[in-house]
Amino acid sequence: MLVIRCAACKNKLWKYDKIGQGEVLRCHKDRIIQFYSEKIIENDKFKCSCGKTIGIDKGTYIKMDLKAFVYTGTKRNK
């Protein structure tokens, strides 16, 4: 499980079940386990409470902005 945080303010955003060892390029919505704060969506963009854009809503997944977030935790192998 990974905990996704905002890179600017270090606020916890959500807990994500990452499968595989690659980078976090997208977060599939069905693998998001828990949201820590309110989901702020403006013009199909997921934003942190500080206003920084974390990713873009693409339907079944969120396309992540690689410089907008940091994460801690372990990735799960297939």
Residue pairs with C-beta under 8 A, 6 or more apart in sequence:
1 15
1 16
1 17
1 18
1 33
1 73
1 74
1 76
2 15
2 16
2 17
2 18
2 24
2 71
2 72
2 73
2 74
2 75
3 12
3 14
3 15
3 16
3 71
3 72
3 73
4 12
4 13
4 14
4 15
4 16
4 24
4 27
4 54
4 69
4 70
4 71
5 11
5 12
5 13
5 69
5 70
5 71
5 72
6 13
6 48
6 50
6 52
6 54
6 68
6 69
6 70
7 52
7 67
7 68
7 69
7 70
8 48
8 50
8 52
8 68
9 48
9 49
9 50
9 52
10 70
11 36
11 37
11 48
11 49
11 50
12 36
12 37
13 35
13 36
13 37
13 48
13 54
13 69
14 27
14 32
14 33
14 34
14 35
14 36
15 32
15 33
15 34
15 36
16 24
16 27
16 31
16 32
16 33
16 71
17 31
17 32
17 33
17 76
18 24
18 31
18 73
18 75
18 76
19 31
19 75
19 76
19 77
19 78
20 75
20 76
20 77
20 78
21 75
21 77
23 66
24 64
24 66
24 69
24 71
25 63
25 64
25 66
26 55
26 58
26 61
26 62
26 63
26 64
27 55
27 61
27 62
27 64
28 60
28 61
29 60
29 61
29 62
30 60
37 48
37 49
38 49
39 46
40 46
40 47
40 48
40 49
41 47
41 57
44 56
44 57
45 53
45 55
45 56
45 57
46 53
46 54
46 55
46 56
46 57
46 62
47 53
47 54
48 54
52 68
53 65
53 68
54 62
54 64
54 65
54 68
54 69
55 62
55 63
55 64
55 65
55 68
55 69
56 62
56 63
56 65
